[in-house]
């Protein structure tokens, strides 16, 4: 799973300038747009990454995008200090006007932590599958489906379910 960057700013020219800055520092931008709807459409076709956006886009505010971001996407808000002060803790921020170094450092940090989180969560699922395969003589597909079914039955996500299964199985050993 590779992480992507989507830039959504009200002025498409500004988004393209930021793309150029990121490209110069080895970061690839999947798309640039000026609306929340376009950003979310682009994101829906990607595995994970960072949405860099402004406070108000052509069709909605950043909080509208935040509500619909997939699990493996993080938001970086480019805004004034007043807006940043009101932003939720789940949103990373860079104050405008910004320094290119602050943008690059923040994006790199976000991508690094996102990749680590994804890898950690994938390890929980892989370890739970492996233990189910060993203890219950299941195939990999059967073990995955078992985790998936338990997840749906309990109303928790797959990672939480895998963690619970691992705790239960290690208690039995």
C-alpha positions, 0 to 999 in steps of 0.5 A, spaced: 500 500 500 503 506 497 501 513 500 498 518 495 497 526 496 491 530 494 491 537 494 485 541 494 485 549 494 480 554 492 485 556 487 487 551 482 493 555 480 495 555 488 494 547 488 499 547 482 504 551 485 504 546 491 504 540 487 511 543 484 514 544 491 512 537 493 515 534 486 521 538 487 522 534 494 521 527 491 513 527 493 508 525 488 502 528 488 496 524 485 491 530 483 490 537 484 483 540 485 479 546 487 473 542 491 471 537 496 467 533 491 473 532 486 478 531 492 473 525 495 472 522 488 480 522 487 481 519 494 476 514 493 481 511 488 487 511 492 489 506 498 492 511 503 495 518 503 494 525 505 489 530 503 492 537 503 487 542 503 485 550 504 479 552 509 474 553 504 474 550 497 469 552 492 463 547 494 464 546 502 469 547 508 475 543 510 470 540 515 466 537 510 471 533 507 474 531 514 467 527 515 468 523 509 475 521 509 477 514 509 480 511 514 487 511 511 487 518 509 490 524 513 488 531 513 493 537 512 490 544 513 493 550 510 490 556 514 491 562 518 492 561 525 485 563 527 482 557 523 488 553 526 486 554 533 479 552 531 481 545 528 480 539 531 486 535 533 486 530 528 488 535 523 495 537 522 496 544 520 501 549 516 500 556 518 499 561 511 503 564 509 507 558 509 514 556 508 516 551 503 520 547 508 514 547 513 510 544 508 515 539 506 517 537 513 509 536 515 507 532 509 513 527 510 512 526 517 505 525 516 506 520 510 511 516 515 506 516 521 501 513 516 505 508 513 507 505 520 500 505 522 498 501 516 504 496 517 502 495 524 495 494 523 496 489 517 501 485 522 495 484 527 491 481 522 497 477 519 499 475 526 491 473 527 491 469 521 497 465 522 495 463 529 488 461 526 491 457 521 496 454 526 491 452 531 484 451 527 488 448 521 484 453 517 487 456 510 489 463 509 482 465 506 478 461 511 482 465 517 481 472 513 474 470 513 473 468 520 476 475 522 472 478 517 466 475 520 468 476 527 469 483 526 462 484 523 458 480 528 462 484 534 461 491 530 468 492 530 473 494 525 478 488 522 484 491 526 481 491 533 478 484 532 485 481 530 487 484 536 482 481 540 483 474 537 490 475 538 489 476 546 484 470 546 489 465 543 495 467 547 491 467 553 490 460 551 497 458 550 
